[in-house]
Amino acid sequence: MRIGFVGTGVIAKAIVVGLIRSGSTPAQITLSPRNAETAAELAALDERIHVSASNQEVLTASDVVCLAVRPQIVTQVLSDLEFEPRHHVISFVPGLSIEMLHALAGPVERVVRAIPLPAVADGTGCTAIHPADEVAASIFSALGTAVEVGEEAQYEALQAVTATMASFYAVLEHQARWLVRHGLPYADARAFLSGYAIGLANETARTGQTFTEMIDYLMTPGGLNEQVHGELTESGAYDHYDGVLDRVLARVTSTQETS
């Protein structure tokens, strides 16, 4: 398999690094010249990784073409390219529907959407794929877990949820700053909270319980966890997520309608 990347940003880098670490490196990986520093850094990792002179050369050298460009420029970038029926296109671009992909990729018969996250670099990512696709599933199964989603609306909802990454770190940062105010060096606060977060995340994978069951298990009546959860619930802190995610989803789907 020969894989090419149109766009060489954070996600493309994570996938390439993950493929190398997993030992499932394809016969050839071709990178676009955009973001030359990252492309050169990746090319130095393995002799099978090459940097092309143009995006069109990426297509010429590849069987599987991964689209990793910003939504704002994806139409412009793809309109300048000549795809072939043999190409298997996997798009990481938010808001770019399967219908739009077919329109922009011309004669390509197989187009897929995927949501790889930075954890694929360590082989611990969970990547949503739509529609079900053997090639995409084989790539992302090697980088963690591949979840094939049958309906595009469900895929879009998963896409919206991934917009919570920055806010996840923001919660940890607020806790770290609180600990600093109580005398801990920031490095110690960060180290503690990092291990704390990893432990909680690992527990979700270890058990088959619902998240509600996990909440209840950790809340001793009259205990500290019950106090914090109760106060946040009463203040409506969790309720904000519904509205925010609804607006993110509307933004993603409106991109499809207006593009």
C-alpha distance (Angstrom), angle and dihedral (degrees) to the residues before:
residue distance angle dihedral
M1 . . .
R2 3.80 . .
I3 3.81 114.8 .
G4 3.78 125.9 -166.1
F5 3.80 131.3 -170.5
V6 3.78 123.5 -148.2
G7 3.79 98.7 -161.2
T8 3.79 124.2 24.3
G9 3.78 107.5 -145.0
V10 3.80 136.4 127.1
I11 3.80 96.7 -59.0
A12 3.80 95.8 44.1
K13 3.80 89.4 49.6
A14 3.82 91.7 49.7
I15 3.81 91.7 51.4
V16 3.80 94.1 48.2
V17 3.80 92.2 47.5
G18 3.80 90.3 46.9
L19 3.79 92.8 51.2
I20 3.80 91.0 51.6
R21 3.80 93.8 47.2
S22 3.80 92.5 46.3
G23 3.78 92.1 54.7
S24 3.80 90.8 -126.0
T25 3.79 95.2 108.4
P26 3.82 109.6 157.5
A27 3.79 121.3 -120.9
Q28 3.79 88.4 -95.2
I29 3.81 138.2 4.3
T30 3.79 117.7 -161.6
L31 3.79 121.5 -165.8
S32 3.77 129.4 -161.3
P33 3.81 117.0 -117.1
R34 3.80 92.1 -117.9
N35 3.82 111.2 111.7
A36 3.78 90.9 22.2
E37 3.80 94.7 -170.6
T38 3.81 93.7 57.9
A39 3.81 91.9 42.1
A40 3.80 91.6 52.6
E41 3.81 91.6 46.8
L42 3.80 91.1 53.5
A43 3.81 94.0 43.9
A44 3.79 88.8 57.6
L45 3.82 90.7 59.7
D46 3.81 99.0 67.1
E47 3.79 137.1 7.7
R48 3.81 90.6 -128.5
I49 3.81 91.2 65.2
H50 3.79 116.1 89.4
V51 3.80 134.4 178.9
S52 3.80 113.8 -138.1
A53 3.78 127.6 -147.0
S54 3.81 93.1 -124.9
N55 3.80 143.4 6.1
Q56 3.80 89.5 -106.1
E57 3.80 89.6 58.3
V58 3.82 88.0 54.2
L59 3.81 88.5 59.4
T60 3.80 92.8 45.8
A61 3.80 91.9 53.3
S62 3.83 97.7 42.4
D63 3.79 141.9 72.5
V64 3.81 95.0 -171.9
V65 3.80 113.9 44.9
C66 3.81 118.1 -163.2
L67 3.80 116.3 -159.9
A68 3.80 110.8 -147.9
V69 3.79 104.0 161.2
R70 3.80 130.9 122.2
P71 3.82 116.9 -86.9
Q72 3.80 90.2 -122.9
I73 3.80 93.2 64.1
V74 3.80 104.0 26.2
T75 3.82 95.3 100.1
Q76 3.78 91.7 50.6
V77 3.81 93.2 46.4
L78 3.80 96.0 47.6
S79 3.79 95.3 43.2
D80 3.81 88.3 63.6
L81 3.82 93.2 54.2
E82 3.80 131.7 84.9
F83 3.79 111.4 -143.1
E84 3.80 124.9 -165.9
P85 3.83 129.3 -143.6
R86 3.83 88.9 -112.0
H87 3.80 92.4 63.9
H88 3.79 118.6 105.0
V89 3.82 105.5 -154.4
I90 3.82 123.4 -155.0
S91 3.79 114.4 -175.1
F92 3.81 125.7 -158.7
V93 3.82 92.2 178.1
P94 3.84 114.1 122.3
G95 3.79 114.7 -127.1
L96 3.79 95.6 15.1
S97 3.81 102.9 124.2
I98 3.79 126.4 -152.9
E99 3.81 88.8 -108.3
M100 3.80 91.7 52.9
L101 3.80 91.1 46.6
H102 3.78 91.3 55.1
A103 3.80 90.1 49.5
L104 3.81 93.7 49.7
A105 3.81 98.0 39.7
G106 3.80 94.5 52.2
P107 3.81 114.0 -161.4
V108 3.82 95.8 14.0
E109 3.80 110.3 124.9
R110 3.80 100.4 -167.9
V111 3.81 120.5 53.5
V112 3.80 125.4 164.5
R113 3.79 136.0 -177.9
A114 3.80 122.4 -141.7
I115 3.81 137.9 177.9
P116 3.81 106.8 -151.0
L117 3.80 114.6 177.0
P118 3.83 129.3 -155.5
A119 3.83 92.2 -95.2
V120 3.82 89.5 74.6
A121 3.80 86.0 81.2
D122 3.82 88.1 69.7
G123 3.79 95.8 39.0
T124 3.81 91.9 -108.9
G125 3.80 100.8 101.5
C126 3.79 125.7 122.2
T127 3.80 108.7 -146.5
A128 3.80 123.9 -166.2
I129 3.82 114.9 -145.4
H130 3.80 129.9 -166.7
P131 2.95 126.0 -138.9
A132 3.79 107.1 15.7
D133 3.78 107.4 -92.1
E134 3.80 130.1 176.2
V135 3.81 95.8 -151.1
A136 3.81 95.8 48.5
A137 3.80 91.1 43.2
S138 3.81 91.7 52.9
I139 3.82 91.6 50.9
F140 3.79 96.8 48.3
S141 3.80 96.5 37.6
A142 3.80 85.5 64.7
L143 3.81 88.3 55.2
G144 3.79 97.6 49.3
T145 3.80 123.3 -69.5
A146 3.79 130.0 -10.6
V147 3.82 117.5 -152.8
E148 3.81 113.7 -165.7
V149 3.81 112.5 -150.7
G150 3.79 119.0 -159.0
E151 3.81 101.2 -159.4
E152 3.78 125.3 53.2
A153 3.83 92.2 -141.8
Q154 3.81 89.2 59.2
Y155 3.78 90.0 48.2
E156 3.80 90.6 52.3
A157 3.81 90.2 52.5
L158 3.80 90.0 53.7
Q159 3.81 88.7 48.3
A160 3.82 89.4 54.6
V161 3.81 92.6 51.6
T162 3.82 90.9 56.2
A163 3.81 87.5 66.1
T164 3.82 87.6 77.8
M165 3.82 95.3 75.3
A166 3.81 95.9 97.1
S167 3.80 92.2 45.5
F168 3.82 89.8 51.9
Y169 3.80 89.5 58.7
A170 3.80 90.2 42.2
V171 3.82 89.9 61.2
L172 3.81 90.0 52.0
E173 3.81 90.7 47.2
H174 3.80 91.5 52.7
Q175 3.81 90.3 50.5
A176 3.82 90.5 47.6
R177 3.80 92.1 51.5
W178 3.79 90.1 48.6
L179 3.81 89.7 53.5
V180 3.82 90.0 48.6
R181 3.79 89.5 54.4
H182 3.79 86.4 55.7
G183 3.79 92.9 54.8
L184 3.81 106.2 -90.1
P185 3.81 119.3 131.0
Y186 3.80 109.7 -113.3
A187 3.84 91.8 -119.5
D188 3.80 91.1 57.2
A189 3.80 92.4 45.6
R190 3.78 90.8 50.0
A191 3.81 93.7 47.6
F192 3.80 91.8 50.5
L193 3.81 94.6 46.7
S194 3.82 92.6 46.1
G195 3.80 91.5 56.0
Y196 3.79 90.2 42.1
A197 3.82 91.8 53.9
I198 3.81 92.7 46.0
G199 3.80 90.4 52.5
L200 3.79 92.8 51.6
A201 3.81 92.2 46.2
N202 3.80 92.5 49.5
E203 3.79 89.9 51.6
T204 3.82 90.9 59.7
A205 3.81 89.5 57.2
R206 3.79 94.3 43.8
T207 3.80 97.1 54.9
G208 3.78 132.2 50.6
Q209 3.80 92.6 -147.8
T210 3.76 121.1 124.8
F211 3.78 115.3 -107.9
T212 3.80 89.1 -110.2
E213 3.80 90.1 56.0
M214 3.81 89.8 50.5
I215 3.81 90.5 50.7
D216 3.79 91.9 50.9
Y217 3.81 92.2 46.6
L218 3.80 91.8 56.1
M219 3.80 96.3 46.2
T220 3.78 111.6 87.9
P221 3.82 108.0 -165.3
G222 3.78 106.8 -95.5
G223 3.81 90.7 6.1
L224 3.78 132.1 132.8
N225 3.83 96.5 -101.0
E226 3.78 89.6 51.9
Q227 3.80 89.8 51.6
V228 3.81 95.3 51.9
H229 3.80 94.7 42.2
G230 3.80 91.4 46.2
E231 3.80 94.2 50.2
L232 3.81 93.0 47.3
T233 3.80 90.8 47.8
E234 3.80 93.4 49.2
S235 3.81 91.3 48.7
G236 3.80 91.0 53.7
A237 3.81 92.6 -119.9
Y238 3.80 93.8 141.6
D239 3.79 93.2 44.1
H240 3.80 90.6 67.4
Y241 3.81 89.2 70.8
D242 3.81 93.4 68.6
G243 3.78 93.8 54.6
V244 3.80 94.8 42.8
L245 3.81 93.4 48.5
D246 3.81 91.2 46.3
R247 3.80 88.9 55.4
V248 3.81 92.5 46.6
L249 3.80 90.4 50.4
A250 3.81 90.8 48.5
R251 3.80 89.4 51.0
V252 3.81 92.6 50.9
T253 3.80 94.7 47.1
S254 3.80 93.0 43.9
T255 3.81 88.0 57.2
Q256 3.79 87.7 61.7
E257 3.80 92.9 48.4
T258 3.80 95.7 49.2
S259 3.81 101.5 37.6
